[in-house]
Amino acid sequence: MDKILEAILMSSYPDHMKQGLVRRVIEASKQSMDSEQCWLMLELSTKLFLVGDTKFKRSVGKEVLEAYGHYHREAFEEFFNARFLLSLLQEGYGPLGKRSVYVLDYIHLGLPFVSDGPSANDIFSLLRTEVLRKVCERPGLKQCVRISKLLTQYPQCIPMGKRQALFCQQLVRCIGQFRPASGREEAIVDFLDQVIKVSALLQKIWKTQVSSILPSLKELFTIISSTDEQDPPSIALASVVQYVPLELMDGILRNLTNDDSITDVQMMMAIGRMIEWVSWPLGKNIDKWIIALLKGLAAVKKFSILIEITLSKIERVFSKLLYPILREGELSILRYMLLSFQHSHEAFHLLLPHIPRVVAALHKENSNSAASCLEQLAELIHCMFFRFSGFPDLYEPVVEAIKTLPIPNEDRIKYLLGQNAWTSQKNELASFYPRLASKSETGKIGLINLGNTCYMNSIIQALFMASDFRRSVLSLAENSSQPLMAKLQWLFAFLEHSQRPAISPESFFSASWPPWFTRGAQQDCSEYLKYLLDRLHEEERTGRRICQKLKESTLISQAEQQQPANKTLIEKMFGGRIKTKIRCLKCLKVSSREEAFTDLSLAFPPADNHVPIASSSTSLLPVETLGPGIQETPSPPRAEQDATGAKPDEDSVLALREQIRGPTASRSVPDLINYFLSPEMLTAENRYHCDNCASLQDAEKLAELTEGPHYLILTLLRFSFDLRAMRRRKILDNVSVPLVLKLPVLASSEEPSGGANPPRSTSARKAFASVVYDLCSVVVHSGVSSESGHYYCYARECEDAAAESNPKDASRSGAPEKPPDVAIQWYLFNDTRVSFSSFESVSNVTSFLPKDTAYLLFYRQRASQSRDVGRGATGESGRVNGDLHSPDKSLMEAISKDNILYLQEQEKEARSRSAYISALPKSPLWWKDFDGDDDDSSSGGCGHDPGGGGSSSFHGLVF
């Protein structure tokens, strides 16, 4: 019969005729045969199946084997014995160099006919050993599929005991080497199908033997944590993780994160590769494992790993939101990465250039999946705005992109940030931020946030950018009687000459910190500024008294001793004078008091739009503005002083009141100053005790500026106490900030009208002078209460020459006078980050970030009206000129040494980070080909440096 079958196959008949003849041969197998004939037929069919050169021959061999196994079971069992199978498995079948790859298929084909026979146990025992040996030889994907099919159908062949765990480990090793045949879609689909069959075997084993899971996962981690980039592990390993029961996750990851033998580089490699696994179409639960592992690392305070992984992978994760099949897992990881990365803005800012494009693409997709993704993405973005305020220039395009999406309430934002933070102890992350960076391209230097000290940093930068004050401080001689001023001088010197991107103000903070402030808590920057200026003023006065005492103990002339003391530096720079008058409306007697001020606190007009006006109120020169400012609606006409300088009539006063109580959207700084200077009626419970009448009487209270400061500081009183909610709230009204401000200053009739600062008009009793001020700094508060939020500062170098040359028309405000050059460079100081900005950004910040509102304003008096403040040390030009205000030698030596130290630190850390980052895994090339796209293209407390410094590394410094 074997000769007949062989002749049929070697004939030239077409296959369909051969198939008919073969059917007859198979039908003949139903008849009884001797064992020799059966053996010959089994040998021929084995040869056909294993080494047949056509698919037809292999098919014939399979049919004959099955027929003889079914009808001649005894002969088949004798032929299909353990020794024969061992020879096939170890030596193969066929000529050398062309061994058959179908041995496992052949064994799988014959097992049904011997599984119940007397030789079954021997065969199964043999196969348990041989499949382990096979997987240890690292067979390819197709051979592993054959092993998986065999063991899935015949679990008796699965190795047992310790060998079972070893088998699982070696099978994981094999999966780690799988590669698709090509990048074509058909090949990828086939690859996925085959990998699933192999990984399903692991699932089957793990279900019956849970103890083999942990050794398998240890082997998997060893593979994916390898730093060998020559042969990176296959993404097919993702299919292994999806079958691990989630209830085992916590225990497994706890062991992993507490294993001290695992290096940071190995852990980064593993997590980086797992993040790429989220792209695996059938890799379920991968995002859950990644997030749980990241949380586990946070629990053991391995923050350096979390930082490196987030910064290196977050853009990749974000780009995959464009693919619906990957969206759910990628969004989960993105959500955790952003909400947990709270010590720095770096991770969020990496996404800013990509957000508008992704949002537009999701809108265009117009699916339920895209809509859900957009809502969650908008929630994340608003959380980041809340946590990292102070970047209006960067955030504007993003705000525009998401303006139609829902905005979460503040409680929801705080909940999300609180639930996902790596640690509740902010100081634990202090050493990890900021990261290595070069000095800002602006040439300016930032200040490190010491823990909610943005209020101090903003004030320091505003004072430093007040050029006349800065020059005066830097030119002061060393004086042991003024320790706080000496520390300020050191701080200013480092801000001017250091090579660091940012410096630590810790020494100055310790010296200038108000004792009633709570360390680590957000504070009111206006309160801090008042305290600082008062301390500096009193310190200088005390120093002068000490010097005077020393002079009195020496032989000096009596005349010299009686010379009046000069003003302190704070008085020269920020001191003005204001006169308060109260007139009794019964006896008309007026009492007055004049006092000094360093800032004006401007309240907002009451919401009821009612401002009491006395018919006989003293006239004021209405505040005027020059230059552009925020003008959301056209301003109403202003009351103008008449030609004689006499007070306006009552209609003019009423017009002024109408301007003050106008819509909140049209309020401006001049409106608030007018309200501050307008008469106040003291009636009812607020009546005035008149000494002349010796009783409480209705009265009129009026404030008049009698001397304008060189630097005018305006505080917008945005924080008030809400009696209904029983808590402080913030007034979020948008206020127009003019670039140039005219301030009415009262001049006595005895004063000459000529000179450098002539009054605008004169009268028999009094006259007002319009003193012109240029805006030089704006401190912005981002948030909804004084106890939280973030401060940052806009500032520019406001110099006389710049203000007097090439002025431009104030086309936006319609003012008849020409303002200083609007294009003078503005800077944005946000803790360690310093960037270029513009007056347009200053003007529009509240329009697209409603919680970011101007709070403190610094104006500088025009030189033509100034009292030449501080020119003695800086020269007539008022500009920084050579060594005219250079710090003393010891201070410059300290700065020079620190610059050298910084360069050494920078070089050392650059080498360290280069080695650290080079270990991170690259994205798999096969997926890049498959998806055809790679992405090339109130506020939360400010914490430790939310403003950031880009990516720099600063160490403790120096003062």
Secondary structure as UniProt FT lines:
FT   HELIX           2..10
FT   HELIX           15..28
FT   TURN            29..30
FT   HELIX           35..51
FT   HELIX           55..71
FT   HELIX           73..79
FT   HELIX           82..91
FT   TURN            96..97
FT   HELIX           103..110
FT   HELIX           111..113
FT   TURN            114..116
FT   TURN            118..119
FT   HELIX           120..136
FT   HELIX           141..153
FT   HELIX           155..157
FT   HELIX           162..175
FT   TURN            176..177
FT   HELIX           185..208
FT   HELIX           210..212
FT   HELIX           213..224
FT   HELIX           235..237
FT   HELIX           238..241
FT   TURN            242..243
FT   HELIX           246..248
FT   HELIX           249..257
FT   TURN            260..261
FT   HELIX           264..277
FT   TURN            278..279
FT   TURN            281..282
FT   TURN            284..285
FT   HELIX           286..299
FT   TURN            300..301
FT   HELIX           303..319
FT   HELIX           320..322
FT   HELIX           324..326
FT   HELIX           327..340
FT   HELIX           346..351
FT   TURN            352..354
FT   HELIX           355..365
FT   HELIX           368..387
FT   HELIX           392..401
FT   TURN            402..404
FT   HELIX           410..420
FT   HELIX           426..432
FT   TURN            441..442
FT   STRAND          446..447
FT   HELIX           454..465
FT   HELIX           467..475
FT   TURN            480..481
FT   HELIX           483..497
FT   STRAND          502..503
FT   HELIX           506..512
FT   TURN            515..516
FT   TURN            519..520
FT   HELIX           525..552
FT   HELIX           558..561
FT   HELIX           569..574
FT   STRAND          576..584
FT   TURN            585..587
FT   STRAND          590..597
FT   STRAND          600..602
FT   TURN            607..608
FT   TURN            615..616
FT   STRAND          624..626
FT   TURN            643..644
FT   HELIX           650..660
FT   HELIX           664..666
FT   HELIX           669..677
FT   STRAND          680..682
FT   HELIX           684..686
FT   STRAND          688..690
FT   TURN            691..694
FT   STRAND          695..697
FT   STRAND          699..707
FT   STRAND          711..716
FT   STRAND          719..722
FT   TURN            723..726
FT   STRAND          727..730
FT   STRAND          740..748
FT   TURN            749..750
FT   STRAND          766..782
FT   TURN            786..787
FT   STRAND          790..796
FT   HELIX           800..804
FT   TURN            811..814
FT   TURN            822..823
FT   STRAND          826..830
FT   TURN            831..832
FT   STRAND          833..837
FT   HELIX           839..848
FT   TURN            850..851
FT   STRAND          852..861
FT   TURN            863..865
FT   TURN            869..870
FT   HELIX           871..873
FT   TURN            876..877
FT   TURN            882..885
FT   HELIX           889..917
FT   TURN            918..919
FT   HELIX           925..931
FT   TURN            935..936
//
